Every structure is written in structure tokens, then in C-alpha cells.
């Protein structure tokens, strides 16, 4: 068998193991080791020790446990309730009412935690009971939180962008800043769709008329102001070149503890629970990254990346046709493989091709994050679908139905990024370093 056919067998083995219910890191590492053995026998396996060390010996990766710990502290201290309640008053007069609060709340929480699952679970647990009690559309309520939760992939500090930057040696700081404008634009598009839907069909979102006084306004601002300070301070220091993403994560974690103690219900017990939860999540995530490095090394050892690059270049596809091919590839993968799996499978293969086509790796990182967002709400294994379904104990079909319009909105943003890549590249070009 040629190396390409052997790779196809390894990929098929990965999908079979994944469908059979095997944990993602094992489903990646077992085919990688088998493929490596087929290529070079036991001598090829001797380098696994160096690969193991190299996969974790990265200063960039140290940002991941810090951001995850920050998310755990904010989530377990009950601060998501304060975010949601404050925003509910501030955006209540926009058509869509609490549905708009879902999107804005998810955007803020995502820009603090960088986690799609944490955002969907936190905001969903707070919002869905209130939405259903007040008579909002079940499908649109579920869809808005599912889609809003995906903003964690695009808005910094995105864990997906950290992993992508590690694999491609791309500046994580520039990736973070590149995601700001597309992330805010996607938030605006989500809110615009909800407003238009609510105006055309008022029954889906009863108009909210809360008591709006200076006192209630100041109370709402007090609920959300600490989070804006946290986000602005973290991202602003990165943009100005004052700190690295890892240093920003460390500073953000300290400030998250202070905010959780002053504005939330952080106790020593909750703090230890946050530490325990962060250790479990980080262990799982870094195991996936380690397995991905094994997979990447196996591909490199076999020379598949060079062969694939030469094959695609000889096809003489235009940039537009290449983008369309990527669109089909990631749309299919998004329905079958979770976000980290999409990165570790495709990036080692595609990155050399991107260089040949002259595609900016920062721009592609943002496009990849958008595809990951789509995958998070695409059946059958979109993780946000199951998070929201478990929160409200409703029908999964209702959740899927509610996300369809938001799929279309994401495709619209993808087209905009292809036509105007400056949306992602302008801010990084003006960074201090």
C-alpha cells in the first residue's frame, strides 16, 4: 500500500474507534502508532519519547490551564447569574428580549472563558428556565444559546486558536486579536436575525417591559462592569504588547478570583472544586494534544504532507476552488468530529498547502475557528446540542431545528471573510508587537 492509502486506513480506524465510543485521545493515538509502525517498524517508534517531550514543552500551551481555571472559577462562583440578570435589563427593549440577552451574555462569557461548552452550559442553565417560563419559543431559545455558546471558539481567549497557533507556530496573540472583529460581527448578525424574527413573528419573543429606573440601571451596570474590565484589561494588554497570552491568562485568573470573591460566592470549597475541575479538563485536553502530535509525527515521517501538497498544487485549483473544497471538507468533518479533532486531523496536512497557496495563517485560523463553531452545533455529534438538550431535558430535534438559521448566519460571515479578509487581519497588523 502507498502511504496515502495507509493514511486512509488510519483515518478510517480513527472514525471507527470514535463511533464505537472510544475516548478521543485514544482514538487518535492508536491509529497514529499503528500507522507509524507500518511505515518504519519498531525503529520509527523510538522517536515517540522525543515527540512526547516536544508536544508538551511549549510556553504557549501554558495559557490553556490558566484560561480553563479562570472559566471554572467564574462558572462555579455563580457569576453567570449576575451577567445574565444585568444584561437582561440593559438589552430588554431590543426586539427579542431575553433572546438578545442570550447572545450578548454568551459573547461576554465566551470572551472571558474561551470555552464553548462552559459558555453554553453556564448561560443555558440560567436562561432556559426563565425563557420557557415566560413563553419564549422553545426552538429559538435553544438555538440562540447553542449558537451563542460557539462564540467561545472565535472570541479571545479561544482555546481552539491556542491549539492552532501551537501546531502552526503562529502568534497566538495575533490570532486572539484577529478574532475580535469577526467575533463581534457574528454577535451582531445573531442579534439582527433574532430581532428580525421577533418583529416578523412577535409570538416567539414576548416584549419585555421591566421597571427601568436610574437605580436599576446602575445595578445592572454593576453586574456586568467587572466582566468588561476583566475582558478589556486582558485583551488590551495583549494588543498593546504589554504581556503574552500566557501572562494575560495568569493575570486574568487572579482578577477572576478577586471578582468571584467580591461579586460572587467564591469560598475555599468552591475554589478547590474549580481547581479539581480545571485539572480534569486540562488533563483531557492536553492528552488530546499529545495524541495529535503523535498523529502529526506519523504523517510527517511518511511524507504524506509533501505528497498531498504536490498533488493539490498539480491540480492547479484556483484559490476560490480551493476554498470551496475546504468548505465541503470542514462541513462534513464538523458533523462527525468534535472541534479539537478537526484541528489535529486537518492542520498538519493542510498547513503546507496553505503556504503554497499564499494563504495567511492568521486569516485561516479565524476561518478554522468559524468551521469549529459550525461543528459544535451540527448533528449528529455537535457538542453544544447535547449540552443544551441535557440542560432543559427537551427534545434534541427541537435544539437542532433552532440552530438551523444560525448555521446560515455563520455561512454568511464565512463568505464575508473570504471577500474581505481584512476584517480578520487589520487589527493584528496594527498591534504593538
N, C-alpha and C positions, 0 to 999 in steps of 0.2 A: 504493500500500500504506500502511496505517496504521503508525504507529511500532511498535505491538505486533507486527504481522506481520513488519515488518522485523527486529525483535529476534529473533523466532523463526527467521528465516532466518540471522541472525548466529550464533545458538546452534547451529543445525544445521551451519553451516560449521565452528564450533569442534569439534563432535563428529567431523565427517568428517576434519578435519585431524588430530585426536588419534588416531583409529582408524588413519589412514594412516601413523602413526608420526612425525609432526612433533613437535618439541620443544614442551613445554607453553607456554613464554612466547611462542613464535611462533604457536602455535595459538590463543592468547588475543588477542595484539596485532593480528594480521592481520584477523580479523573485526571487532575494535573500530575499526580505522582505516577499514575499508570501510563499516561502519555509520555512522561519523561523517561520512564523505564523502557518503553517500546523504542524510543529514539536512541538511547545510548546505554541501556543496561544499567548495571549497578554503578559503574563509574560516573554516570550522569547524576546519580543520586547523591554523590559525595559533596556536591556544591550546596545541598539543601541547608547545611549549617550556616554557610555564609549568607544565603538568601534569608534564613530566619533572622539572623542578626541585622542584616540590612533593611529588612522590612519594618523593623521597629526602631532602628537607630535614626530617628527623624525628629528634628526640633519642631517641625510643622505639626506633626501628629499630636504633640503635647497639648495643642489647643482643644482637641476633641474631648478629653475627660473634663477639662475645666468648663467648657460650654455645657456639657451634659450635666455636670454638678450644679451649675447655675440654674439650669432648667428644672432640675429636681427640687432645689430649694424653693424656687418661686411657685412651683406647682403644689408641693406638699404643704406650704405655709398658707394656702388659701388665697393667695393674691390674685388669682384669676377671677375670683368673685368680685374683687374691688375693680379690676379693669373693666369687667363686663358691666357692672352696675353704673360706673361712671360714664362709660361710653353710651350706655342705653339712654341716658338723659341728653347727652351732647348731640347725638345724631337722631333723636327720636322724631324730629319734624321732617326728616328726609323721607320721601316715599319709600316704603319698605320697612320702616320702623326698626324693630329688633333684628330683622334680617340684615339690615345695614350694619348693625352692631356686631353681628357675627363676623362679617368681613373685616371691619376695622379692628375688632378685638383680636381676630386671628393674625392680622398683619402685625399688630403691636407685639403680641405674644411670640409670634414666629421670629420677629427681629430681635427678641431677647434670647430665645432658646435655641433657634436654629434647627428645631426638631419638628418634623411633620406630625409624627404620632403624638408627641406631647401637646402640640397645639390643638389638634383635633380632639383629643381626649379631654383636655382641660376646658376649652371653650364649649365643647359639646356637652359635657357633664353639667355645666352651669346653665347653658342656654336652652337645650332641648326641652326640659320640663316646663320652663316658662313659656316657650313658643307654643307648645301643644296645649297648655292650659289656656292661653289667650286666643286660641282659634286660628293660628297661622297654618298655612299649607304644610302638611307633613312632608311631602316630597321636596318642596322648595327649602324648607327648614333644614332637612338632612343634607340636601345638595349644597346649600350655602356654606355649611360648616365643613363638609368634606372638601370642597374646593378651597375655602379659606385656609384650611389646615395645610394645604400643599404649598402655601406661600413660604413655609419654612425652608423649602429647597432653594428658593430664589433670593429671598431677602437675607442679608447677612445677619448673624453668622451661620451660614449654611454648612452643615456637616458634609453634605454631598460635594460642595465646592472645595472643602478642605481635602477630601479624599482625591478628587480630580486633580487638584493642584499638586498633591504629593506624587501621583502617578506620572504627571507630565512635567514636573519641575517648573510649573507656572506659579507666579506670585499669588499667594492666597490673598494678600492684602488687596491687590488689584482685582482679583475675582470678586471679593466682597463688595468693593466699591462699584464694580461693573454691574452688579445685580440690583443696585438701588433703584435706578430709573425704570428698568423693566419691571421690577417688583412693584413699585408704586403705580406704574401704568396698568399692570394687571389688576391691582387692587381697585383702581378707578373703573376699569372695564367691568369687573364683577359688580361693583356698586351701581354702575349705569344700567347694566342688564336688570338687576333687581328692581331699580326704580322704574324702569320702563315696564317691566312685568306687573308691578304693583299698580301702575297707573292704568294699564290696559285691563287688568283683572283685579280690582280692589279687594275681592274676597280672599285672595291669597295672603294678604297682609293688612289686618285691621289698623287703621290710623291711630297712632299713639298720641294722647293729649295729656302728658304728665304736667304736674304743677311745676312751673318754671319761674323761680324767683332768684334774686341775687344769691341768697343763702344756698339754695340747691345747686345753682351753677358753680359756686365756689367749692361746694362739697364734691361735685363731680370732677372738677379740675384737680382737686387734691387727690382724688382716687387714681387719676391717670398720670399726673405730673411726674411722680417718681420714675415711672417707666420711660417717659420721654427723656428724662435726664440720663437714665441709665443707657438707653439706646444712643442718644446724641453724644454722650461722653465717650462711649466705646467706639462707635464708628468715626466720630470726629477726630479722635486721637489717631486712628489708623490713617485716615485721609490726610491729615496734616503731617504724617510721617513721624509722629512722636513715639509710637510704640509699634511692635509687631502684633499680628493677630494673637499669638500665644500670650504676650504680655497684656494685651487688651482683655483676653479671656480671664486672666488671673485677676486683673483689676475689677472686671465685671462681676466675678464670683464674690469678691469681697464686698462690693457695693450691694449685690443681691442679698447677701447675708444681713447687711445693715438694714436694707429696705424691708426684708421679710421680718426682721425683729421689730422694727418701728411701726410698720403698716400692716403686717400680717400676724400670724400666731406661731411664729417660729419658737420652738422650745428645744431643749437639748435632745429630747426623744425624737422630735421631728427632724432635727439636724442629723442625727445618727441614721434615721431612716433614709434621708436624702443621700447620705454617703453610701449606704448599702445599695440603694437603687442605682446610683451612679456607677458603682463598681461593677454591678451585674451588667448594665447596659454597655459600659466601656469594654468589659471583657469579651462580650459577644461581638461587638463591632470590630475590635482590634483582631479578634480571631478571624473574622471575615477578611480583613485587610491582609493578614498574614497568608491566608489561603489564596487570596488574589495575587500576591507576589509570587507564590509558587506557580500559579497558572501562567502568569506573565513570563516567568523564567522559562517554563516549559516551551512556550510559544517562541521565545527568543532563541532558545537552544536549537529548535527545529528549523529556524529561519523562515517560519510561516509569515511573519510580519513583512519581511522583504518580498517574499513571493506574492503576497496579497497586494502590496503596494505596486509592484511591477505590473501585475495583472490589471489592476484598476487603471493605472496610468496608460497602459496599452489600449484599453477600451476607448480612450480619448473622450471620456464623458465631459460635457460642459459642466461648469460649476453648478448651474441650475439643475441639471440632471443628477449630479452627484448629491445635491441637497434633497432632491425628491427621493433618491434611493435611501438616503439616511432617514428621511421621514417615514418611509414604509418600514424600514428595519426597526426603528425605535418604537413605532406604533405597535408593531407585532410583539416586540420584546416587552413593552410596557404592560401588555395583557398577560404575560406569562412569568415574568421575572421581577422580583422586587428591586427597589432603587439601587442599592449597593451592588446587587448582582449585575444590573445593567452597566454600571461603571466598570466593574472589574472584568467583565467579559469583552466589552467593546473597545474601551480606551486603549489597551495595549496593542490591539490590532489596527485601530483607525488612526491613532496619532501620527504614525509615519506618513499615512496617506494625506492627512490634513496638511502636513508640512509641504508635501509635493504640490498640493493644490494652492498653497499660499494662504490657507485659511488661518485667521488669527486664533490662537489657542484660548485667549480670554473670551472672545466672542463665542467660540464653540462651547466653552464651559457653561456659559449662560444658556445657550440653546439646549445643551445636555440637561441642565437643571430643569428647563421647561418640559422636556420629554419625561424626566423623572416625575415631575408633578402630574403629568398626564397618566403615567403608570400607576401612581398612588391612588387614582380614582377610576381606574379601568378594570372591569371584570375580566377574568374571574378571581384574580388574586390581589387586586388593589387594596393595600393595607388600610387606607382610610375608610373604605367601605365597611370593613369588618369592625373597625373601631367605633364608628357611629352606630352601626347596627347593634353592637353589644351595649352601647350606652343607653339606647332607647328601647331595646328589645322589640323592635319593629321588624317589618319585612325587608330583607335585603333587596328585593326587587324595587321597593319604593326608594331606597337610598340610591340605587343605580339610576333609576329614572330621573331623580332630582339632579344628578350630576351631568346629564347629557348636555344641557345648554352651556354649562361651564366648560365642557370639552371644546365646544365650538368657539367660545371666547378665547381659550388658550391657543387654538389653531390660528385665530386672528392675530394674536400677539406674535406667534411664530412667524407668520407672513410679514408682519411689520418689521421684525428683527432682521429678516432676510433682505428686505428692501432698504431699511435704514439701520445698518449695523452700528452707526454712531450712537444710537440710543444706549448701547452697552459699552462703547469704547471711549466716549467723550470724557467721562469723569476719571477713569484710570489715566488718561493721557494728561490730566491736569493735577495729578497727585504730587505731593511734595517729594516723594521718593518711591 
